Amino acid sequence: MYYPDLPVSMAFGGLIVASNMARHQRGLDNGDQFRRRTFWQALVYGAVFHCPDSMLAFIYYPDWNLGYFVPWEKIGWPLAIVGEVVLLLLLFAGRKLAHAAVAQGRGRIWFLLGACFLVFGAVLGSVWDRYLHVGTYAEYHAGQAVLGSADPAYQMFVTVAGLYLIAPLAVLLLSNIAGARGRGEGEKV
């Protein structure tokens, strides 16, 4: 659970709601169906893709995943699992906030998503040097951690992990949008 993942989790929950918004606004499902659909999509995406993706970082690069703020030995697996639960809860918090924003008007959800990504940018900017280097806690603080761009194994890891995280989300969001556009007005589900 790298620190920039926290606001991103909220944004992912909001994006799931936003991608289902057109379907709801066209009357293809009622409020309960809208909430149920986004609940199940968030749960499956979070449990099958988002949290396992973050856990892989704990397995392969534990000190990097903690931003070199504390050594992995002081955290261990119990707190790492708590961190993954926090990611899942933030995904659902983003979903809940997005539902509240939709109830108040379409523009508010985009404001919410923009705020999540601004916080992501601020958090990432504050840990940018830590994010770019890969190594152990001791190596980072001794100035011996290498740049991730110089480590082929790390490059492969972030590429595969990124695709595992983003590709299913993109498919989910695009299928939600296409599903709302492809149905006629009289075809309620």
C-alpha positions, 0 to 999 in steps of 0.5 A: 500500500504505497501512500499515493494508493490511498487517494487513488483508491477513493478515485477508483470507487468514484470512477466506478460510480461515474461510469454507471451514472449514465445508465442510472440517469437514463432510467435503466436502473433505479437507485437501489440497482445503481447502488448494488451494481456499484457495490459489487463492481467495487468489491470484485475489482478491489478484492480481485485486482486492487488489493492483490496488486498492492500485496505483490509490492509488499512481497517483492519490494516491501520497504519501497511499498512503505516509502522507506518511512519505516523498515518492513521488519517493524511492520510485518504482515499483520499491519500490511493486511490492515493496510490492504483493508484500508485500501478496500475501505477507501475504495468504498468510501470513494464509492459512497462519496460519489453516490452522494455527489451524484445525488447533489448533481452531476458536476459534483462527482467530477469535482470529487474525482478531481480532488482525489487526483489532486491529493494523489499528485500532492502525496506522490510529489511529496514522496517522489524521490522515494518512489523513484528509488528501489532497495531496502530501508537501509539502502535508501537511507544510506543513499545506495538505493538504485533508481528504479529505471536502472533495475530491469526486474523492478521495471518489469514488476511495475509494468505488469502490476500497473497493467494488472491494476489498470486494464481490468478497471478500464474494461469495467469502466468502458463496458459500463459506459457502453452498456448504458449507451447501447440500450434503448430507452425501453429496455430496463434491466 
